[in-house]
Amino acid sequence: MKGWRSAATVIALFCVGCAGLPPRQKPVQLPSAAPLDGLEAAAGGDWPAKEWWMRYQDPTLDRLIELAMASSPTLATAHARYDSARQSVRIAGAASGARVDASADIDRQRLSDNGLIPPQLLGFTWYNQADLGLQASYTFDWWGKQRDAVEAAVDQAHAAQADRSAAALMLASSIADTYFGWQADQSRIALARERASVVEHEGAIAAARVKADVDAAEETNRSDLALAAVREQTAALEGSAKLRVVALAALVGRSAAELPALQAKPLPALSGNLPDDVKIDLISRRADITASRWRVEAAERNRDSARAEFFPDVTINALLGLSSIDVGKLIEYGSRVPQASAAIHLPIFDAGRLKARYGATQAAIDSAVASYQDTLVSAARDVAMQASTRAQIAAQRTQRIIEVDAARQLQSSAAARVRQEITDWRPELTATESWIEQRDALLQLDAAALSADIALQRALGGGYESPQKLANSHSTATITTP
C-alpha cells in the first residue's frame, strides 16, 4: 500500500510540474525563393567561381587578395568568431556526457575540550582524516534538452562559418573595386595630361594673337582659366589614386610599401548575364542568407531545449571511495565507502522562470526569422540593382562610343584642314580637346561597369555554395573547416 502511495505521489508531482508545458510548435517555414519577380535581365549566365576575381586576369589583383586572405584584421576577426563558436559546441557537448571526478584529501583536526564528545572519552585530542574517491554521475537526456542545446551550438557554429565566408567575399570585392579604381584614375590622369598639353598649345596661340593685337587681352585670361581647371582635375585624380593606395594597404593589412608594385593597365572588358533560376539558387549561394538560416535553426533548437526543461531530470550517481582516520589503513578493504544514488529533479514552482525562458526563445525565433527576411530582401535588391546598373551602363556606353567616334571624325577633319592650310591650329585643338573629353567620359563608364560587375559577383555570392542542405529539419550536421 505504501508503494502505491509513493507512486501516486510521484505521478501527481509530475503532472503538477508539467502543467505549464507549452505545446510543441511546428518548424518555421522560410521562403524558398528570393523576391526577384519582374527583374528584366538576360539569363543564361554562370554563377561566379570560387576565385571569381581570376576572371579579370590580373596577377597583381590576385596577389593583393592572396595577401589579404593571409593577414587582413577583418578576416582574422571573423575567423576568431568562428573558432569561438566551435569551442561553444565542445562546451555544450561536454555538458551532455557522463561526468567522472577524482578527489583526494587529508585533514588534521583537534577536538574541542568543550565539544559534544570530550577528548577524554576518545583518548586523543588530535586526529587525521584521509579520503580517496572516484565519483561518477550521469543525467539521462530523455527529453532531448542536452541534445537540442548541442545542436543549437552546432548551428551557431555553422552560422559563424558562413559569416567568415561572407567577410572574405566582402574583403575580396572591396580590394578588386579599389584596385580597378586606381587603374581608372591612372588612365584618366594620362588623358588629363594630354588635355593639358592641348590647352597649353591653345594658350600659346592666344598669347601670340594678343601680342599681335589680333585678339583682346581677355583671351589670355580665358586660356589661363582653362589651363588651371585642367591642372586642378589632374591634381584631384592624382590625390584620388594616392588615397586608393592607402585604402588598399588597409584592406590587405599591410603598409603601402609592402604592397605589390602597381602598374597602370587598361581596364578589362567583360560581359555576362544572370544565371538561370537565380531566384531559387540565390538562397544557397549567399553566405549571409545561409548564416541567417542557421540562426533560425539554432533559435528553434534553443526553444526545444527550453521546452524540455519542463520535464524532470533523472540523474544517477556512484561513488567508489576510501576513508580512514589512519592514513596507513586508507587502502585497506575495510576502509571502503561505496555509495550509489538516483535523483529526480522536477520543477514545480519557479516563479515563472521556465515560461519566461521559453517565451524568450520564441522571441529569438521571431527575431531570427525577421532578420532572415531582411537579409533575403536585401540580397534580392542587391542583385536587381547591380544587374540593372550594368544594363543601364551598357546602354549609355553604346551611345558614348558613337559620340567618341564622331568626335574623332571631327578632329580628323580639322587636322586635314590644317594640313591643307585652310585654317589655323585652333579648330583642330578644339576638336582634339572635345575628343579627349569624350574618351574620358567613356573611360568613366567603363570603370563604372567594372565596379558594377564586381558588385554583381558579390551579390551573387562570390562562388559560395552552402555545404549543408537546409530545409528547417532537425539534423546533427558536423562542423567542418573549409
N, C-alpha and C positions, 0 to 999 in steps of 0.2 A: 504493500500500500504506500509506504514511504517513497519507494522508487517511482511509482506512478505520479505521486505528488511533485516530486522533483522534476520529472519530465514535463509535467504540465506547467510548472513554474518557468522552466527554460523556454517552452514554446510561447507562453504568454509574454515573456520579456522580448523574445524575438519579434513577435507581432507588434509590440509597442515600439520597439526600436525601428522597425521598418515601416511604421505607419506613415511617415512623411516621405517615403520613397517616390521620387518623381518618375513619371512614365518614360520609357525608353523612346528617344527621338529618332526619326528617320535620318539617314545620311543626307547632307546638304547636296543639292543638285546644282552644279555650276554650269554656266553657258558652255556649249561645246564649239562655238564659233565666234570669231571676232566680228564686231559690228562694222562690216565694210560693204554693206549692200549699197548699190548705186555708184560705186567707185568706177569711173571711166578711165581705165588704164589697160594698156595692152598686156596680155598674159603670154604664157609660153616660155617664160624665162626660168632660170635656175636659181635655187637657193644659194646664198653665199657659202663659200667653202670655209673650213675651219680657220685657215690662214688667209682670209679674204683679201688682205692688203697685198698679197702676191700678184693679184690681177693687175696692179699698176706697174709691175716690172721695174721697180726702182730699188736697187740694192741698198742705197743709203736709208731709205724708209724701212726696209727690212731690218737693218742693223739698229736703228733707233728703237723700234718696237721690241726687238730682242733684248736690248739693254734695259728698257723699261720693265719688261716682264721679270727681269732678274733683280732689279734694285729699286723699283718705284715704292715710295712710302705708302701711297694709296693702296696698291695691291698688297703690300705687306699687312696693312690693317685688315683688309678683307680676309686674308689668309689666317690672321690671328683669330678673327671671329669664328672662322670655320673650325680651327683647332679647339677653341673653347667649346663649341657645340659638340665636337666629337668626345671631349672629356665629359661633358654632361651625359652623354649616352653611357659612358662607362660607370658614372656615378649612379645613374638610375638602374643600370643592370646589376650593380653590386648590391643595391638595396633590396633586390628581389630574390637573392640567393640565400643559402644557408650561412649562418654565422658561427664561427668557432673561435673561442678566446682561451688563451692560456694565461694562468696567473700563478704567481708565487710570492709569498710574503712571510716575513718573520718579525714577531713583535716581542719586546721585553717590557714587562709592566710590573709595578709594585702594587700590592693590595693595601687598601686603606685600613688603618687601625680602627677606624670608626665605621667601616662598611657593614654590609649585611652579613657577610661571613668574615669574622675576625681571623687574622693570620695565625693566631694561636691554635685555632681548631684545625687548620690545614697543615701546620708545621712548617710553613715557609712564608716569606714576605714578598719575594720576587719570583716571577715565573716567566717562562718562554712560551710562545705560541707560534708554531710553524704550520703553514697551509700551502698545499700544492694542488692545483686543479686544472681541469680541461672542461670547459663548458661549451655546449653546442645548443643552438636554437634555430628553429625554422618556423616561418609563418606561411600557412597554406594560402595560396592565391586562388581560392576557388571562384572568386567573383571577378577576377581579371584586373584588379586595381593596379597591382605592380606591373602586369603585362602592358596595360594601357599607358602607364607612366613611361615605361621604356620605349614604347612605340612613339609616344609623343616626342621624346627626346631624339629619337631617330629622325622623325620628320623635321624637327627643328634643325638638325644637322644637315639634312638634305637641302633645306631652305638656305642655310648658310653656304653650302657648296654652290648652289645656283647663284647666290649673291656674289660669290667670288668670281664666277664666270661673267656676270653682268659687269662687275667692276673692271675686269680685264678687257672686256669689249669697249667700255666707255673710254678706258685709257688708250687703247689702240686707235680708236676712231678720233680721239682728240689729237693724238700725235700726227696722224695722217692729215687731218684738216689743217693743223698748224704748219706742218711741213710744206704742203702744197700752197698754203697761203704765202709762205716765204718765197716759194718758186714764182708765184704770180707777182709778188712785189718786185722780184728781180727783173722779170720781163717788162713790167710797167716802168721800172726805173730806166731800162735801156730805151724804151720809147720816149720817156720824158727827156732824156738827154738828147735823143735825136731831134725832138721838137725844139729843145733849147737852141740847138745849132741852127735850125731853120729860123727861129725868131731872132737870133743874133745877126744872121745874114740880112734879114728884113730891116733890123735896126741900122745896120751899116748903110744900106741903100737909102733909108730915110734920112740919116745924118748927112749923106752926100747931097741929097736933093735939097735939104735945108741950107747947106753950105753954099749951094749954087743958087739959092733964092728961088728955087722952083716950087718948094712947098713951105708952108708956115712952120714956125719953130715948134708948135704944139705936136707935130708929127713925131718929133724926137721923144716927147713925153709919153706918147702912146706906145712907142716901141719899148721904152724903159719899163712901163707898166706891164706890158705883155711878157717881157723877159723876167721880171720879178715874180709874176704869177707862175710861170713855168718852173723857175728855180724853187719857189715855195712848195709846189707839188712834188718836185724831186726830193726835197728835204723831208717832206711828210712820208713819202714812200720809203726812204732810207730809214727813217725812225721806226716805221711800222715793221720793216724787216728785222731791225735790231730787237724790237720787243718780241717778235715771234721766236727769235733765237733764245731769249730769256725764258719764254713760255715753254719751249721745247726742253730746255735744261731742267726746268721744274717738273715737267711731266715725266721725263726719263729718270729723274732722281740723281742727276749728275751736275757738275758745273759746266758752264758753257765751253770751257777749254777742253773738257773731256768728251764732248760730242764728236761724232764722225765729221770729217770735212764736208761742208755743204757746198755743192756746185750748182750753178744755175742751169736748168734744163727746161725744154718745152713741156707744157702740161700734157699728160696723157689724155687721149681722146677715147671715150668709152660710150657705149650704148647698151641698153638691155631692157628687158620687160620684167614685169612682176611674175613670180612663179604661179603655176596653176594651183587652184584650191587654197589660195593664201588665207582665206577667211578661216578655214578649218585648221590648217597646218601651223598657222602662226602661233597658236597656243603652246605647242610643243617646241617651237623654235625660239621663243623668247625666254631668256633666263629669269627675267623679273616676274613674268607670268608664272613660270614653274615654281619660283620661290613663294609666290603668293598662294598657289595651290597647296604647296606643302604646309604652309602655315594654317590653312583651313583644316587640313588633315590633322595637324598637331592639336589644334583647338578642339576638334571633335574627340580625339582620344583623351585629352585632358578632361573633357566633360564626362566621358565614360568612366574615367578613373574617379572623378568626384562622385559620380552616382554609386560606384561600388563601395564608397566609404559608408553608405547607409547600412551595409551588410556587416555581420560580425566577423572579426578576425579570430582565427584559431591558430594558436602558437604552441609548439611543444618545445620543452627544454630538457636537457640532460646534463648531468654533472658527474664527472669522474674525478674525485678528489681525495686527498690525503690530509689528515690533520692530526697534530700531536703537540703536547706540551714538552716533549723531549725530542729535540732535533735528531738525535741518534736513532729514534724509533719511527721517524717520519715515513720511511718507505717500507715499513713492515705491513704485513697483510691486515693486521688488526687496526691500522690507522686509516683504513679506507672509509670514506663518507660518500657513497654514491647517492644520487638524487635524480628523480625524474618527475616532471610535472607537465601539465597541459593547462592552457589558459584560453578563455574566450573573452574577447573584448567586444562589447555591444553598446554602441552609442544610443542613449535613450533621451536624456535631456542635456542639450549642449548649447542652450540659448540661441538656437538658430544658426550655429556656425556652419553645419553641413549644408543647410539650404542656401546660406549666403554664398558659400564657396561654389555650390552648383550654379547658382544664379550668375556668379562672376564668370564661370567658364562659358555659360551660354552667351553672355555679353561679349566675351572674347571671340566666340564664333561669329557673332553678328559683325563685329569689327573686322575680323579677318575676311569675311565674305564681302563686306563693303570695300575693303582695300583691294581685294581681287577684282571686283567690278571696276574700280577706278583704274587699276593697272591695265586691265584689258581694254578699256575705252581709250586710255592714253596711248597704248600701243597701236590701236587701230587708227587713232588720229595722227600719230607719228607717221605711219605707213602712208596714209592718204595724203598728208601734207607733202611729204618728200616726193611721192610719185607725181602729184600734181605740179610741184615745183619743177621737177625735171621736165615734164611735158611743156610747161609754160616757157622755160628757158630754151627748150628745143625750138619752139615756135618763134621766139624772139631771135634766136641765133640764125634761123633761116633768113629772116628779113635783114638782119645785120650783115650777113655775108653779101647780100645784094647791095647794101649801102657801101660796104668796103670795096666791092668790085667797081661800083660807079665812081667812088672817089679816086680809085686807082686810074680809071679811064680818063677822068678829068685831069689828073696830074700828068698822065702821059701826053694828053693833047696840049696842055700848057707847055710842057717841056719841048714838044715838037715845034710849037710856035716860037719859042726862044731860039731853038737851033736854026730856024728859018729867018731869024732876026726880024720877025713880025712885031714882036713886043719885047719888053724888058723882062727882068727876072721876077718881078713882083707877082704876076699871076701864077707862075709856077710855084713860088714859095708858098703862096696862099693855098693852092691846091694840095701841095705836099703836107702842109700843116693840117688841113682837113682830113687827108688820108691817114695821117698818124692818129688823129683823134678817133677816127672810125676803127682803126686797128686796136686802139686802147679799149674802146667800148666792147669790141668783140672779145678781147682778152679777159675783160671783167666778166663777161657772160660765160666764157669757158671756165673761169675759176669758180663762179657760182654753180655751174653744172657739176663740176668735180666735187664741190662741197656737198651738193645735194645728193650725189651718188654715194659719198661716204656716209652721209646721214641715213640714206636708204639701206645701206648694208647693215648699219647699226639697228635701224628699225626692224629689219627682217631677222634679227637675232645674231648676225655676225658668225654664222656657221654653228651656233649652239643647237643641240638637239637633246631633249630631256632623256637621260639614261633610264629613268623609271617611268613606267606606264601608269599614269594616274587616272583613276576613274572613281575617286572618292570611295574606294573599297578599303577595308582594313587588311593591310598586308604588313609583313615584317621584312621589309627590304633591308639589305645590309648597306653600310656606309663604305663607299669605295673612294679612293683618292685618285683623281684623274692624272 
